[in-house]
């Protein structure tokens, strides 16, 4: 039986939205948290391994609910996919998982990946033959012929496969959902609108017909799986919420009516602010087409306003960065926390959004997402005061320790208990 661990002397930000606890103590017994509160030497069992958190903040591990673990944050998505064999992509996935957890991200949801490598990675981590965050996989997202999720030219799809399952018609949609379930997906991802990378205004278009869309959601729900929907425009967002989808991804036009519907029906909003910021800041230098950058820049101000309005309306905002997609590195959840603060959330609210609220969306909040006795010991110890300076969460080298299931897996941005 491994020795108990005691994280002592740090500022505890427990992820519930409560005020921080100064000079705190977190006790870990095996894989779970045994105590969270004020430092009290009498509570520390003899022989416990002490982790010194003086001058640091102690938080639940961050979560990123919008990750493409098989992509490498390129400026050209097609070149990234076609320039690598499946074997190389598999090794890149292993590296991306290590980078993710080393940056303090202890849970991810994947939202469309090559060859179901996200599901294979989940299983490898569970078996102890790979190191990384816990993974809640979607498998391949569903898109239509020529839809947002179809990245490769049609003449390459037949030989290379796609990052998405390209389907048309109600029966094909139902079968595609079942393929993801058969492969081991825990969620179903649907691309329902165009996106910022699409030319000629496709961000304002929808993809699946109402009957196709309803078939996807119904088939997922019959199997007990929630649905995540890539939806930017208002009609696509409202259709998704009213159909009972659990999360809206990106949602650059998530206006007041969308927020009211989402709050009433319990839908979550994953705005992926980080990828939008990366496109604006680095897109021109990276050679992105001007229309992509303009698509984002024209909408960003309102996008930020919609996030704060939705939060104030009681919508569950969840943390997702689009890591792996355009110019967005793996392990970027700390950046998303900073963007939530930029939108008007307090640092404590932003941290709770990236931990407990995201865990609730993923339906794993009884196991992880906050520092509470009985929960999994997914914990990060971060240099400095993460409330006064949330930007500390952006830097992997600030992570003194990253624990998953009570095991220290990374220190200062480096894996220490790898495979």
N, C-alpha and C positions, 0 to 999 in steps of 0.2 A: 504494500500500500504506500503510495507516494506521501512524503511529508506534507503537512499543511503549509500553506503560504500565508503570510501577513504583509499586506501592502500598507505601509505606515507613513504618517506625517504629511500626506498630500492633501490638496483640496479636492473633495469629492463632488463631482457633478453627476448625479445619479441617473440622468436621462428622463426623469419623470416630470421635469419642469419645476421641481422644488429648488429652493435656494441652496447654494453650495454649502458643504460642511467643511469648515476649516479644521486642520489637524485631524484628519479622518483616519479611519481604519477599515480595511476590507479584509476579512478572513476568508480563505478558500480551503475547502475540504474536498480533495479529489478534483472532480470536474465542476463542482458547484460552489456558489457563494454561501458562506455560513453566517456572515455578519457584515453589516454596513452601518457605520455610525462614527461617533467621536472616538479618538484614539484612547485606548484603555489597555495598559500593559497586562492587566489581570486577565483579559480575554484571550491573550495570545498563548496557545498551547506550547508546552515544552517541545523543543526540537523543530519548531516551525521555521521555514525558510523566510527570512525577512527581505522584503523589497522596499528599499528606501525611496519614498516619493516626496521627500522634502523639496520644496521649491517647484513642485510639479502639480499637474491636475490629473485626477483619476476619473476616467469616464468609461461607460460601456463602449465596446468596439463600435466603430462607425459602420453604417450599412449603405450599400449602393444598389438600388433596385432597378438600374437600367445599365446593363453591362453587355458588351459584345466581347467575350473573352478570347475569341479566335481572331479578332482584328487587332492591329498594332498601331492605332492612332495615326493613320496615314493622311496624306493630303489627296491621295488618289485611291479610292476604295477598290476600284476594279483592278488596278495594278497590284494592290496588296493581296487580293485573292488569287489572281491568276499567276502571280510571280512566285508562288510558294506551293510546293507539293503538300499533300495531306500530311505526310510524315513530318515535314518541317513545321506546318501549322500546329500539329500536336505538341511538338517540343516548345513552340512559342507559347502555346496555352499554358504549359507548366511554368514557364518564366513569368508570364503575365499574372498567374495566380500568386507566385511568390512576391512580385512587386506590389500586388494588391494588399496582401496581408501585412507586408513590411511597412506599408503606409498607414496601418491602423484600421484597415477595413476588414472586419471579421465576418461579414455576411454579404453576399451578393445575390441578386436575381439576374440571370442571363435572359436576354430577350431576342434571340435569334442568332444561331451560330452554325458553323460549317460542320456537317457530318455528325451532328449530335455529340460533338466533343465536349460540350458543357455538361452533358449527362455523364459521359465517361469520366470527366474530371471530378464531378461530385462523388461518384462511386469510388474512384481511386483515393480521394481524401478520406472517405469513410473507412476504407480498408487499411489506411495507414501507409500507403505506398506513395503518397504525394503530400505536399504541404500546401496549404492555402486556406481561404475562408470557407465557411459553410456556404453551399451553393443551393439556391432555389431555381431550378432550370425551367425554361420555356421550350427548350428544343428549337425547332425551326418555326419562325413566324409564318403566318399565312398571308399571302399577297396574291393579287390577280395578275394575269398576263399583262406585262408592261407596267405593273404597279410599283409603288415606292420601294418595296422589298426586293424587287428583281434588279440586281446590280449589274449582272453580266449581260453582254450583248446576246441576242437570241442564238447566234451561231456557236457560242461557247457553252451555253447552258447544257446542251445535250451531253457534252463530254466532261465538263467540270462539275456539274451539279450547281446548286445555288445555296446561298445563305438562308433563303426562305423556301417554303413549299409553295410553288406557283400553281394555283388551282382556279378553275372557272366552273360555275354551276353548283347547284345545291348538293348533289350527290358527291361531287368531287371535294367540296368543302367538308362535308361530314367525314369522308374517308381521310382527309388530311388531318383533321383534328384527332381522329383515332390513331393515325400513324404516330403522332407526337405522344399520345398516351401510351401506345405500345412501346415506344422507345424509352419511356420513363419520365416524361415531362411532369412537372408539378403545376404549371400554369400553361395557358394557351395564349399566344401572342397573335394579334390580328393587326395588319396594316390597313387602316380604313381611309386614310386621306393621303394626299401627296405630302411632301416635306420640303424643307428649306434647300435641299440639294437638287430638287427637281426644277427644271427650266419651265418657262412659259406659264407660270401661274398655277401649276398643278397642286400647289399647297391648298388651293381653294376648292379642289375637286374631291369627290368621294370615289371609292374603288368598288367594293362589293355592293351588289344590289341589296335591297332590304331583305329579300328572301335568303340570299346567300349569307348575309351577315347574321340574320336570326338563326340560321342553321348552325353556324359556327358556335354561337353563344349557347344555343340549346344543347348541342352535342357535348360541349365542354361541361355544362352544368349538370347534365344527366350523369356524367362520370365523376362529378364532385370537384371539378377543377375551376378555379377562377380565371377570368379573362383580362388580359392587359391589351389596351388598344392604342396604337399609334394614331393620334387624331389631333390635327392642328386647327382645323376650321370649326366654326360654331355648329353647323349642322351635323358634322361627324361626331363632335363631342357630345351633343345632346342625344343623338341616336344611340351612342354607346352607353351613356349613363342610363337612359330609359330602358335599354335592353338588359340592364343588370350587370354590366361589366364592372369589375372591381377597381381597375386603375386606368386613368387617362394619361398617356405618355406625351410629353412636350406641351401640348395645349396652348399654343401661342395666342389663341383667341378664346380663352377660357373666361368668358365675361360673367356679368352678375347673374344672368339667367342660368348659365352653366353651374355657377357656384351654388345657387339656390337648389337646383335639381340634385347636385352631388351631395350637398349637406342632408337633404331629405332622404336620399336613397342609400347613403353610406358609401358612395364612390370616393376613391382617393385620386389625388392630383400629383403627378410626378413631372415637374416642369423642366427638368434637365437644363438648368441655367448654365452649367459649366460649359457644355459643348457650344452653346450659343456665344458665350463670352470668348471662348477660344477661337471661334470662326471670325469674330470681329477683330480680335487683337492680333491674330497671327495669320489670318486667311490670305491677305494680299502677299505677304512675304513668302508664304508656302505655295503660292500659285493657284489658289482657288479662284474660280471664275467670279467676276464681279457680281453676277446676278445672285450667287449664293450668299455672298457677304451682304448685299443689299436686302435680300429676303429677310435676313436676321436683323440687320440694323434698323430697318423700317418698323419692326415689330417689338424690339427689345424693351423700350420704355413702357409700353402698355403691358407687355408680358410681365414685367416686374410688378406693375400695379395690380394686375389680375392675381398674382400669387398672394400679395398681402390682403387683397379684398377677400379672396377665397379663405385664407387663414382666419380672418376676422369673422367670416360667415359660418365658421365651424367645420369647414372641409378639412379632412385629413390630408396634409401635405406630406409627401414622402420624398426621400432623398434618392435621386438617380442622376447620374452625370453623363450618360452615353459613353462611358469609358471604352476605349478601343476604336470608337468611331472617329470622325474627322478631328485630328489634332488634339485629342483628349486622352491623356495618359491613364493607364490603369492605376488605381489607388487614388482617385481624385475626389473622394467624398468630402475630405476636409475643405476643398475648394467650394463645394456646394454649400457647406455650412456658412462660409463667408458670404456667398451670394444671397443666402436667405437673410442674413443680417443686412446686406445692401438693400433688400426688398422692404425692410422695416421690422423684421422680427428681432427680438432681443437675442443676445447670444445664448442664453439659457433655453429660450424657445427654439432656436435654430438647432441646438444640440439635441434637444428632445425630439425634434422632427427627424433628425438623421439617425436616431436610435429607436426609442420606444414607438413612435408613430409609424415608422417604416416597418418595425417588427409586427405591429398590429395589422398593417396592410398585408404582410406576408403570412399572417396567422401563425406566427411563432413567438408571440409576445409572452406566452406563459413559460417559455423556455429561455428567452434571451431578449435583449433590447434595453434593459435597465439594470442598475446595480441594486438588487434586492435579494434577500436571503432565499435560497432554494433555486435560484436561476443559474443557468450555465455561466461559468466564469469566463465570459468573453469581455476582456478588459484592456484598456490602453492607459499607459502612464506617459503623460506628455509634458515636456518642459514648459514651465511658466504657468501663467494664469490664463486658461483658455476662455474665460469669461471676459476679462479685460482685453485679451488679444486673441480672438478666434483664429487669426492667421497662423498661429502656432500649429494648428491642425493640418495645414497645407503641406508641411514639410516632413518627409519620412524620417529624416535624421533627428527630428525632435522627439520621436517615439522612443522613450527609454526602454519600455517593454511593451510587447503586444502578446496578450494571452488569448488562446482559443481553448475552450473547455479546460481551463485551469492550467494549461501548459504554455510556458513561455516559448513562442515560436520565432520572435524577432526582437532585435535590439538595435536602436539607432539606424533603422532602415536596412538592416541585414538579417537574413534568416539565420537563426542559431540552433534550431532543432530540425533541420531539414532532413530529407530522405536521401 
